[in-house]
Amino acid sequence: MVFRDNYRKKNLFWKFIKHETLAEYISGIEYLISNGWNILGIVCDGKRGLFSTFEGIPVQMCQFHQVAIITRYITKNPKLKAGKELRKIILLLTRTDKEDFISMIEQWYRKWELFLKEKTYNLETAKWHYDVTPI
């Protein structure tokens, strides 16, 4: 686990750990604060619970992990038109500002809202699933 000063481009503290846990994040942040560091923000891979753990410190998921999560769902080469359009938008994440990115995602959602709600009920499995027939 690495705690890095983004402004100085230097690692402040690092620790070899078996598993990434919330307790390890807390321990690292407490160590830095006890050594006089002022924590302005945390960029992480999206560890559950981390976003609500540090009161008064902004926490953001790194953009690489945001793109990776969406890519797991739509793949690098989506077949559906909605997926192709979403892929183009997510690849702009690192090259756009927050307001423009949110606007693009909202426009995409409005365009595909009905499609995203389409599901088919399978009588054999008694489960709902999304119809993934390419458009």
DSSP file (Angstrom, degrees, kcal/mol; ACC not computed):
  #  RESIDUE AA STRUCTURE BP1 BP2  ACC     N-H-->O    O-->H-N    N-H-->O    O-->H-N    TCO  KAPPA ALPHA  PHI   PSI    X-CA   Y-CA   Z-CA
    1    1 A M              0   0    0      0, 0.0    14,-2.3     0, 0.0     2,-0.4   0.000 360.0 360.0 360.0 132.9    0.0    0.0    0.0
    2    2 A V  E     -A   14   0A   0     12,-0.2     2,-0.5     2,-0.0    12,-0.2  -0.952 360.0-163.8-121.7 133.1    1.5    3.4   -1.0
    3    3 A F  E     -A   13   0A   0     10,-3.2     9,-2.9    -2,-0.4    10,-1.7  -0.975  24.7-172.9-113.1 119.6    0.6    6.8    0.3
    4    4 A R  E     -A   11   0A   0     -2,-0.5     2,-0.8     7,-0.3     7,-0.2  -0.889  30.0-131.0-124.3 142.6    1.9    9.4   -2.1
    5    5 A D  E  >> -A   10   0A   0      5,-3.3     4,-1.4    -2,-0.4     5,-1.3  -0.829  19.9-163.3 -87.7 110.8    2.2   13.2   -2.1
    6    6 A N  T  45S+     0   0    0     -2,-0.8    -1,-0.2     1,-0.2     5,-0.0   0.832  85.4  50.9 -67.2 -33.0    0.7   14.2   -5.5
    7    7 A Y  T  45S+     0   0    0      1,-0.2    -1,-0.2    -3,-0.1    -2,-0.0   0.925 119.3  34.0 -72.4 -44.2    2.3   17.7   -5.5
    8    8 A R  T  45S-     0   0    0      2,-0.2    -2,-0.2     0, 0.0    -1,-0.2   0.584 100.6-132.7 -85.8 -10.8    5.8   16.6   -4.6
    9    9 A K  T  <5 +     0   0    0     -4,-1.4     2,-0.4     1,-0.2    -3,-0.2   0.894  64.1 126.5  58.5  41.7    5.5   13.3   -6.6
   10   10 A K  E   < -A    5   0A   0     -5,-1.3    -5,-3.3     0, 0.0     2,-0.4  -0.970  65.8-116.9-131.7 145.4    7.0   11.4   -3.7
   11   11 A N  E     -A    4   0A   0     -2,-0.4    -7,-0.3    -7,-0.2     3,-0.1  -0.680  25.3-174.8 -77.8 129.3    5.9    8.4   -1.7
   12   12 A L  E     -     0   0A   0     -9,-2.9     2,-0.3    -2,-0.4    -8,-0.2   0.781  68.1  -2.4 -93.4 -33.6    5.4    9.4    1.9
   13   13 A F  E     +A    3   0A   0    -10,-1.7   -10,-3.2     2,-0.0    -1,-0.4  -0.967  62.0 179.7-159.8 138.8    4.7    6.0    3.4
   14   14 A W  E     -A    2   0A   0     -2,-0.3     2,-0.3   -12,-0.2   -12,-0.2  -0.986   2.8-173.3-144.6 156.6    4.4    2.5    2.0
   15   15 A K        -     0   0    0    -14,-2.3     2,-0.5    -2,-0.3    -2,-0.0  -0.989  24.8-127.8-152.0 133.6    3.7   -0.8    3.6
   16   16 A F        +     0   0    0     -2,-0.3     2,-0.3     2,-0.0    -2,-0.0  -0.756  39.5 175.6 -84.3 125.6    3.7   -4.4    2.3
   17   17 A I        -     0   0    0     -2,-0.5     3,-0.1     1,-0.1    -2,-0.0  -0.924  38.2-140.5-131.5 154.8    0.4   -6.0    3.2
   18   18 A K  S    S+     0   0    0     -2,-0.3     2,-0.4     1,-0.3    -1,-0.1   0.897  91.5  16.1 -77.2 -42.5   -1.3   -9.4    2.5
   19   19 A H  S    S-     0   0    0      2,-0.0     2,-0.7     0, 0.0    -1,-0.3  -0.991  76.8-120.1-136.8 140.3   -4.8   -7.9    2.0
   20   20 A E        +     0   0    0     -2,-0.4     2,-0.3    -3,-0.1     3,-0.0  -0.693  46.9 169.2 -78.0 115.1   -6.0   -4.4    1.3
   21   21 A T     >  -     0   0    0     -2,-0.7     4,-1.7     1,-0.1     3,-0.2  -0.852  49.9-116.2-127.1 162.3   -8.4   -3.6    4.2
   22   22 A L  H  > S+     0   0    0     -2,-0.3     4,-2.6     1,-0.2     5,-0.2   0.880 116.8  58.8 -61.3 -38.6  -10.1   -0.5    5.5
   23   23 A A  H  > S+     0   0    0      1,-0.2     4,-2.5     2,-0.2    -1,-0.2   0.859 103.1  52.3 -60.8 -36.1   -8.0   -0.9    8.7
   24   24 A E  H  > S+     0   0    0      2,-0.2     4,-2.3    -3,-0.2    -1,-0.2   0.900 109.6  48.6 -68.2 -40.8   -4.8   -0.6    6.6
   25   25 A Y  H  X S+     0   0    0     -4,-1.7     4,-2.6     2,-0.2     5,-0.2   0.942 113.0  47.7 -61.2 -47.4   -6.1    2.6    5.0
   26   26 A I  H  X S+     0   0    0     -4,-2.6     4,-2.7     1,-0.2     5,-0.2   0.922 111.7  50.3 -60.2 -45.5   -7.0    4.0    8.4
   27   27 A S  H  X S+     0   0    0     -4,-2.5     4,-2.2     1,-0.2    -1,-0.2   0.911 112.2  47.4 -59.4 -44.8   -3.6    3.0    9.9
   28   28 A G  H  X S+     0   0    0     -4,-2.3     4,-2.2     2,-0.2    -2,-0.2   0.912 113.6  46.2 -66.0 -43.9   -1.8    4.7    7.0
   29   29 A I  H  X S+     0   0    0     -4,-2.6     4,-2.6     2,-0.2     5,-0.2   0.917 112.9  50.3 -66.0 -42.8   -3.8    7.9    7.2
   30   30 A E  H  X S+     0   0    0     -4,-2.7     4,-2.5    -5,-0.2    -2,-0.2   0.894 109.4  52.4 -61.7 -39.1   -3.4    8.1   10.9
   31   31 A Y  H  X S+     0   0    0     -4,-2.2     4,-0.9    -5,-0.2    -2,-0.2   0.935 111.0  46.4 -61.1 -46.9    0.3    7.6   10.6
   32   32 A L  H ><>S+     0   0    0     -4,-2.2     5,-2.4     1,-0.2     3,-0.6   0.920 113.3  48.3 -63.6 -44.1    0.6   10.4    8.1
   33   33 A I  H ><5S+     0   0    0     -4,-2.6     3,-1.8     1,-0.2    -1,-0.2   0.907 108.6  54.0 -63.2 -41.4   -1.5   12.8   10.2
   34   34 A S  H 3<5S+     0   0    0     -4,-2.5    -1,-0.2     1,-0.3    -2,-0.2   0.710 106.3  54.6 -67.0 -18.3    0.5   11.9   13.4
   35   35 A N  T <<5S-     0   0    0     -4,-0.9    -1,-0.3    -3,-0.6    -2,-0.2   0.153 128.3 -95.9-101.2  17.9    3.7   12.9   11.4
   36   36 A G  T < 5S+     0   0    0     -3,-1.8     2,-0.3     1,-0.3    -3,-0.2   0.522  74.8 143.4  89.5   6.4    2.3   16.3   10.5
   37   37 A W      < -     0   0    0     -5,-2.4     2,-0.7    -6,-0.2    -1,-0.3  -0.607  43.2-142.2 -82.5 140.6    0.9   15.7    7.1
   38   38 A N        -     0   0    0     -2,-0.3     2,-0.7     2,-0.0    -5,-0.0  -0.909  16.2-143.3-100.1 115.3   -2.3   17.5    6.1
   39   39 A I        +     0   0    0     -2,-0.7     3,-0.1     1,-0.2   -10,-0.0  -0.712  23.2 176.0 -86.6 113.8   -4.4   15.1    4.0
   40   40 A L        -     0   0    0     -2,-0.7     2,-0.3     1,-0.3    -1,-0.2   0.715  64.3 -23.8 -88.9 -23.8   -6.2   17.1    1.3
   41   41 A G        -     0   0    0     16,-0.2     2,-0.4     2,-0.0    -1,-0.3  -0.959  53.8-126.4-178.3 163.2   -7.8   14.1   -0.5
   42   42 A I  E     -b   59   0B   0     16,-2.5    18,-3.0    -2,-0.3     2,-0.5  -0.992  12.3-166.7-127.4 129.6   -7.6   10.4   -1.1
   43   43 A V  E     +b   60   0B   0     -2,-0.4     2,-0.2    16,-0.2    18,-0.2  -0.981  27.5 157.8-114.1 124.0   -7.6    8.7   -4.5
   44   44 A C  E     -b   61   0B   0     16,-2.5    18,-3.5    -2,-0.5    21,-0.2  -0.718  55.4 -97.9-137.4-177.8   -8.2    4.9   -4.2
   45   45 A D  S    S-     0   0    0     -2,-0.2    16,-0.1    16,-0.2    -2,-0.0   0.346  75.1 -88.8 -90.5   6.8   -9.3    1.9   -6.1
   46   46 A G        -     0   0    0      1,-0.2     3,-0.1    14,-0.2    15,-0.1   0.695  55.9-174.3  98.4  21.3  -12.9    2.1   -4.7
   47   47 A K    >   -     0   0    0      1,-0.1     3,-1.7     2,-0.1     4,-0.5  -0.236  35.4-104.1 -50.7 128.9  -12.5    0.0   -1.5
   48   48 A R  T 3  S+     0   0    0      1,-0.2    -1,-0.1     2,-0.1   -26,-0.1  -0.282 102.8  17.0 -58.6 138.5  -15.9   -0.4    0.1
   49   49 A G  T >  S+     0   0    0     -3,-0.1     3,-0.6     1,-0.1     4,-0.5   0.162  96.6 101.3  88.1 -18.9  -16.4    1.7    3.1
   50   50 A L  G X> S+     0   0    0     -3,-1.7     4,-0.9     1,-0.2     3,-0.8   0.849  71.9  61.8 -68.6 -33.8  -13.5    4.0    2.4
   51   51 A F  G 34 S+     0   0    0     -4,-0.5    -1,-0.2     1,-0.2     8,-0.2   0.768 113.5  34.8 -66.6 -25.2  -15.7    6.8    1.0
   52   52 A S  G <4 S+     0   0    0     -3,-0.6    -1,-0.2     1,-0.1    -2,-0.2   0.388 102.4  78.0-108.1   3.0  -17.5    7.3    4.3
   53   53 A T  T <4 S+     0   0    0     -3,-0.8     2,-1.1    -4,-0.5    -2,-0.1   0.883  84.4  57.2 -81.9 -39.9  -14.6    6.6    6.6
   54   54 A F  S >< S-     0   0    0     -4,-0.9     3,-1.8     3,-0.2    -1,-0.2  -0.740  76.7-153.3-102.9  91.4  -12.6    9.8    6.5
   55   55 A E  T 3  S+     0   0    0     -2,-1.1    -3,-0.1     1,-0.3    -2,-0.0  -0.405  80.7  12.8 -64.5 130.2  -14.9   12.6    7.6
   56   56 A G  T 3  S+     0   0    0      1,-0.2    -1,-0.3    -2,-0.1    -2,-0.0   0.378 105.1 101.3  85.9  -4.6  -13.8   16.0    6.1
   57   57 A I  S <  S-     0   0    0     -3,-1.8    -3,-0.2   -16,-0.0    -1,-0.2  -0.957  73.3-128.3-114.0 118.8  -11.3   14.3    3.6
   58   58 A P        -     0   0    0      0, 0.0   -16,-2.5     0, 0.0     2,-0.4  -0.409  23.8-160.9 -64.2 137.9  -12.6   14.0    0.0
   59   59 A V  E     -b   42   0B   0    -18,-0.2     2,-0.4    -8,-0.2   -16,-0.2  -0.983  10.5-179.9-123.6 132.0  -12.2   10.5   -1.4
   60   60 A Q  E     -b   43   0B   0    -18,-3.0   -16,-2.5    -2,-0.4     2,-0.3  -0.986  28.3-123.2-132.9 140.1  -12.2    9.7   -5.1
   61   61 A M  E     -b   44   0B   0     -2,-0.4   -16,-0.2   -18,-0.2     5,-0.1  -0.655  42.8-104.2 -78.2 137.5  -11.9    6.5   -7.0
   62   62 A C     >  -     0   0    0    -18,-3.5     4,-1.8    -2,-0.3     3,-0.2  -0.297  23.3-123.9 -64.0 147.6   -9.0    6.6   -9.5
   63   63 A Q  H  > S+     0   0    0      1,-0.2     4,-2.4     2,-0.2     5,-0.2   0.835 108.6  60.0 -64.5 -34.4  -10.1    7.0  -13.1
   64   64 A F  H  > S+     0   0    0      1,-0.2     4,-2.4     2,-0.2    -1,-0.2   0.935 108.0  45.2 -58.3 -46.0   -8.2    3.9  -14.2
   65   65 A H  H  > S+     0   0    0     -3,-0.2     4,-2.3     2,-0.2    -1,-0.2   0.843 109.5  55.4 -69.4 -32.7  -10.4    1.8  -11.9
   66   66 A Q  H  X S+     0   0    0     -4,-1.8     4,-1.8     2,-0.2    -1,-0.2   0.945 111.8  43.4 -62.3 -47.3  -13.6    3.6  -12.9
   67   67 A V  H  X S+     0   0    0     -4,-2.4     4,-2.5     1,-0.2    -2,-0.2   0.905 112.7  53.5 -64.2 -41.6  -12.9    2.7  -16.6
   68   68 A A  H  X S+     0   0    0     -4,-2.4     4,-1.8    -5,-0.2    -1,-0.2   0.894 107.2  51.0 -62.2 -41.1  -11.9   -0.9  -15.6
   69   69 A I  H  X S+     0   0    0     -4,-2.3     4,-0.9     2,-0.2    -1,-0.2   0.937 113.1  44.1 -63.3 -47.0  -15.1   -1.5  -13.8
   70   70 A I  H >X S+     0   0    0     -4,-1.8     4,-2.1     1,-0.2     3,-0.7   0.896 110.3  56.2 -65.4 -38.7  -17.3   -0.3  -16.7
   71   71 A T  H 3X S+     0   0    0     -4,-2.5     4,-2.6     1,-0.2    -1,-0.2   0.843  99.1  61.0 -62.7 -33.9  -15.1   -2.2  -19.2
   72   72 A R  H 3< S+     0   0    0     -4,-1.8    -1,-0.2     1,-0.2    -2,-0.2   0.857 111.3  40.4 -59.5 -34.1  -15.8   -5.4  -17.2
   73   73 A Y  H << S+     0   0    0     -4,-0.9    -2,-0.2    -3,-0.7    -1,-0.2   0.865 130.1  24.4 -84.1 -37.8  -19.5   -5.0  -17.9
   74   74 A I  H  < S-     0   0    0     -4,-2.1    -2,-0.2     1,-0.1    -3,-0.2   0.524 100.9-135.7-107.6  -6.2  -19.4   -3.8  -21.5
   75   75 A T     <  -     0   0    0     -4,-2.6    -1,-0.1    -5,-0.3    -3,-0.1   0.137  31.7 -80.6  68.7 171.3  -16.1   -5.3  -22.6
   76   76 A K  S    S+     0   0    0      1,-0.3    -1,-0.2    -4,-0.1    -4,-0.1   0.671 129.4  37.6 -77.2 -17.3  -13.4   -3.6  -24.7
   77   77 A N  S    S-     0   0    0     -6,-0.1    -1,-0.3    -3,-0.1     7,-0.1  -0.593  83.2-167.2-134.2  72.6  -15.3   -4.3  -27.8
   78   78 A P        -     0   0    0      0, 0.0    -3,-0.1     0, 0.0    -4,-0.1  -0.266  12.6-157.0 -63.9 147.6  -19.1   -4.0  -27.1
   79   79 A K        +     0   0    0     -5,-0.1     2,-0.2    53,-0.1    56,-0.1   0.763  69.1  79.6 -94.5 -30.0  -21.5   -5.3  -29.7
   80   80 A L  S  > S-     0   0    0     54,-0.2     4,-2.4    -6,-0.1     5,-0.2  -0.523  81.2-127.7 -81.8 147.7  -24.5   -3.3  -28.8
   81   81 A K  H  > S+     0   0    0      1,-0.2     4,-2.4     2,-0.2     5,-0.2   0.890 110.5  54.2 -60.5 -40.4  -24.8    0.3  -29.9
   82   82 A A  H  > S+     0   0    0      1,-0.2     4,-2.3     2,-0.2    -1,-0.2   0.912 110.3  47.3 -60.0 -42.4  -25.5    1.5  -26.4
   83   83 A G  H  > S+     0   0    0      2,-0.2     4,-2.5     1,-0.2    -2,-0.2   0.880 109.8  52.4 -66.8 -39.4  -22.3   -0.2  -25.2
   84   84 A K  H  X S+     0   0    0     -4,-2.4     4,-1.8     2,-0.2    -2,-0.2   0.913 111.8  46.3 -63.0 -42.2  -20.3    1.2  -28.1
   85   85 A E  H  X S+     0   0    0     -4,-2.4     4,-1.8     2,-0.2    -2,-0.2   0.907 112.5  50.0 -67.4 -40.8  -21.5    4.8  -27.2
   86   86 A L  H  X S+     0   0    0     -4,-2.3     4,-2.8    -5,-0.2     5,-0.2   0.900 107.3  55.0 -64.4 -39.8  -20.8    4.3  -23.5
   87   87 A R  H  X S+     0   0    0     -4,-2.5     4,-1.8     1,-0.2    -1,-0.2   0.914 106.4  51.2 -59.3 -43.8  -17.3    3.0  -24.3
   88   88 A K  H  < S+     0   0    0     -4,-1.8     4,-0.4     1,-0.2    -1,-0.2   0.897 112.0  47.7 -60.8 -39.8  -16.5    6.2  -26.2
   89   89 A I  H >< S+     0   0    0     -4,-1.8     3,-1.6     1,-0.2     4,-0.3   0.937 109.9  50.0 -68.3 -46.5  -17.7    8.3  -23.3
   90   90 A I  H >< S+     0   0    0     -4,-2.8     3,-1.4     1,-0.3     4,-0.3   0.831 103.6  60.1 -65.7 -28.9  -15.8    6.4  -20.6
   91   91 A L  T 3< S+     0   0    0     -4,-1.8    -1,-0.3     1,-0.3     3,-0.3   0.634  99.7  58.3 -72.7 -10.7  -12.6    6.6  -22.6
   92   92 A L  T X  S+     0   0    0     -3,-1.6     3,-1.9    -4,-0.4     4,-0.3   0.507  77.4  99.4 -88.7  -6.4  -12.9   10.4  -22.4
   93   93 A L  G X  S+     0   0    0     -3,-1.4     3,-0.8    -4,-0.3    -1,-0.2   0.855  84.0  43.3 -51.3 -44.0  -12.9   10.3  -18.6
   94   94 A T  G 3  S+     0   0    0     -4,-0.3    -1,-0.3    -3,-0.3    -2,-0.1   0.565 116.0  49.3 -81.6  -6.9   -9.3   11.3  -18.2
   95   95 A R  G <  S+     0   0    0     -3,-1.9     2,-0.3     2,-0.1    -1,-0.2   0.165 104.9  58.8-118.5  18.3   -9.5   14.0  -20.9
   96   96 A T  S <  S-     0   0    0     -3,-0.8     2,-0.2    -4,-0.3     3,-0.0  -0.902  79.1-106.0-139.7 167.2  -12.6   16.0  -19.8
   97   97 A D     >  -     0   0    0     -2,-0.3     4,-2.4     1,-0.1     5,-0.2  -0.491  37.7-102.5 -93.3 169.9  -13.8   17.9  -16.8
   98   98 A K  H  > S+     0   0    0      1,-0.2     4,-2.8     2,-0.2     5,-0.2   0.899 117.3  50.0 -56.8 -48.0  -16.4   16.7  -14.3
   99   99 A E  H  > S+     0   0    0      1,-0.2     4,-2.2     2,-0.2    -1,-0.2   0.913 113.2  44.8 -62.7 -45.0  -19.3   18.8  -15.7
  100  100 A D  H  > S+     0   0    0      2,-0.2     4,-2.4     1,-0.2    -1,-0.2   0.903 114.0  50.2 -66.4 -40.3  -18.8   17.7  -19.3
  101  101 A F  H  X S+     0   0    0     -4,-2.4     4,-2.4     2,-0.2    -2,-0.2   0.939 111.6  47.4 -64.0 -46.6  -18.4   14.1  -18.4
  102  102 A I  H  X S+     0   0    0     -4,-2.8     4,-2.7     1,-0.2    -1,-0.2   0.905 111.2  52.4 -60.7 -41.3  -21.5   14.1  -16.2
  103  103 A S  H  X S+     0   0    0     -4,-2.2     4,-2.5    -5,-0.2    -1,-0.2   0.922 109.6  48.5 -60.3 -45.1  -23.4   15.8  -19.0
  104  104 A M  H  X S+     0   0    0     -4,-2.4     4,-2.4     2,-0.2    -2,-0.2   0.915 113.0  47.6 -62.3 -43.2  -22.3   13.1  -21.6
  105  105 A I  H  X S+     0   0    0     -4,-2.4     4,-2.7     2,-0.2    -2,-0.2   0.914 112.3  49.5 -65.3 -42.6  -23.3   10.3  -19.2
  106  106 A E  H  X S+     0   0    0     -4,-2.7     4,-2.6     2,-0.2    -2,-0.2   0.908 111.8  48.1 -63.6 -41.8  -26.7   11.9  -18.5
  107  107 A Q  H  X S+     0   0    0     -4,-2.5     4,-2.2     2,-0.2    -2,-0.2   0.914 112.2  49.9 -63.2 -42.9  -27.4   12.4  -22.2
  108  108 A W  H  X S+     0   0    0     -4,-2.4     4,-2.0    -5,-0.2    -2,-0.2   0.927 111.6  48.6 -61.1 -45.0  -26.4    8.8  -22.9
  109  109 A Y  H  X S+     0   0    0     -4,-2.7     4,-1.1     1,-0.2    -2,-0.2   0.925 110.0  50.4 -63.5 -45.1  -28.7    7.6  -20.1
  110  110 A R  H  < S+     0   0    0     -4,-2.6     3,-0.4     1,-0.2     4,-0.3   0.907 112.0  49.1 -58.9 -41.2  -31.6    9.6  -21.4
  111  111 A K  H  < S+     0   0    0     -4,-2.2    -1,-0.2     1,-0.2    -2,-0.2   0.890 123.5  30.2 -64.3 -39.6  -31.1    8.2  -24.9
  112  112 A W  H  X S+     0   0    0     -4,-2.0     4,-2.8    -5,-0.2     5,-0.2   0.262  85.0 111.1-106.8   9.7  -30.9    4.6  -23.7
  113  113 A E  H  X S+     0   0    0     -4,-1.1     4,-1.0    -3,-0.4    -1,-0.2   0.906  82.4  43.3 -55.3 -49.3  -33.1    4.6  -20.6
  114  114 A L  H >> S+     0   0    0     -4,-0.3     4,-0.6     1,-0.2     3,-0.5   0.915 114.3  51.1 -64.4 -42.1  -35.9    2.5  -22.1
  115  115 A F  H >4 S+     0   0    0      1,-0.2     3,-1.2    -4,-0.2    -1,-0.2   0.906 106.9  54.3 -60.2 -42.2  -33.4    0.1  -23.6
  116  116 A L  H 3< S+     0   0    0     -4,-2.8    -1,-0.2     1,-0.3    -2,-0.2   0.742 106.9  52.3 -65.9 -22.6  -31.6   -0.3  -20.3
  117  117 A K  H << S+     0   0    0     -4,-1.0     2,-0.3    -3,-0.5    -1,-0.3   0.539  82.5 111.9 -90.2  -7.1  -34.9   -1.2  -18.6
  118  118 A E    <<  +     0   0    0     -3,-1.2    13,-0.4    -4,-0.6     2,-0.3  -0.522  41.2 164.1 -72.1 126.2  -35.8   -4.0  -21.1
  119  119 A K        -     0   0    0     -2,-0.3     2,-0.4    11,-0.2    11,-0.2  -0.955  27.5-142.0-137.9 158.3  -35.6   -7.5  -19.5
  120  120 A T  E     -C  129   0C   0      9,-3.2     9,-2.2    -2,-0.3     2,-0.5  -0.964  15.4-134.3-121.6 139.5  -36.9  -10.9  -20.5
  121  121 A Y  E     -C  128   0C   0     -2,-0.4     2,-0.7     7,-0.2     7,-0.2  -0.827  13.0-148.2 -95.5 126.2  -38.3  -13.4  -18.1
  122  122 A N  E  >> -C  127   0C   0      5,-2.8     4,-2.0    -2,-0.5     5,-0.9  -0.844   4.2-162.2 -95.8 114.0  -37.0  -17.0  -18.5
  123  123 A L  T  45S+     0   0    0     -2,-0.7    -1,-0.2     1,-0.2    -2,-0.0   0.835  88.1  54.0 -65.0 -33.0  -39.7  -19.5  -17.5
  124  124 A E  T  45S+     0   0    0      1,-0.2    -1,-0.2     3,-0.1    -2,-0.0   0.896 121.9  26.8 -70.0 -40.6  -37.2  -22.3  -17.1
  125  125 A T  T  45S-     0   0    0      2,-0.2    -2,-0.2    -3,-0.0    -1,-0.2   0.595  96.0-134.3 -97.4 -11.9  -34.9  -20.5  -14.7
  126  126 A A  T  <5 +     0   0    0     -4,-2.0     2,-0.3     1,-0.2    -3,-0.2   0.849  66.2 120.6  58.4  36.6  -37.6  -18.2  -13.2
  127  127 A K  E   < -C  122   0C   0     -5,-0.9    -5,-2.8    -7,-0.0     2,-0.3  -0.935  62.5-124.8-130.0 153.3  -35.1  -15.3  -13.5
  128  128 A W  E     +C  121   0C   0     -2,-0.3     2,-0.3    -7,-0.2    -7,-0.2  -0.706  32.7 173.6 -89.6 145.6  -35.0  -12.0  -15.3
  129  129 A H  E     -C  120   0C   0     -9,-2.2    -9,-3.2    -2,-0.3     2,-0.3  -0.980  33.9-102.7-147.1 160.2  -32.2  -11.2  -17.7
  130  130 A Y        -     0   0    0     -2,-0.3     2,-0.6   -11,-0.2   -11,-0.2  -0.654  33.0-122.3 -84.1 139.8  -31.3   -8.5  -20.2
  131  131 A D        -     0   0    0    -13,-0.4   -13,-0.1    -2,-0.3    -1,-0.0  -0.725  26.2-172.5 -80.6 118.7  -31.8   -9.2  -23.8
  132  132 A V        +     0   0    0     -2,-0.6    -1,-0.1     2,-0.0   -53,-0.1  -0.058  27.6 145.0-108.2  32.4  -28.3   -8.7  -25.4
  133  133 A T        -     0   0    0      1,-0.1    -2,-0.1     2,-0.1     0, 0.0  -0.584  58.3-110.1 -68.1 123.7  -29.3   -9.0  -29.1
  134  134 A P              0   0    0      0, 0.0   -54,-0.2     0, 0.0    -1,-0.1  -0.257 360.0 360.0 -58.5 140.6  -27.1   -6.6  -31.0
  135  135 A I              0   0    0    -56,-0.1   -55,-0.1    -3,-0.0    -2,-0.1   0.400 360.0 360.0 -91.1 360.0  -28.8   -3.6  -32.4
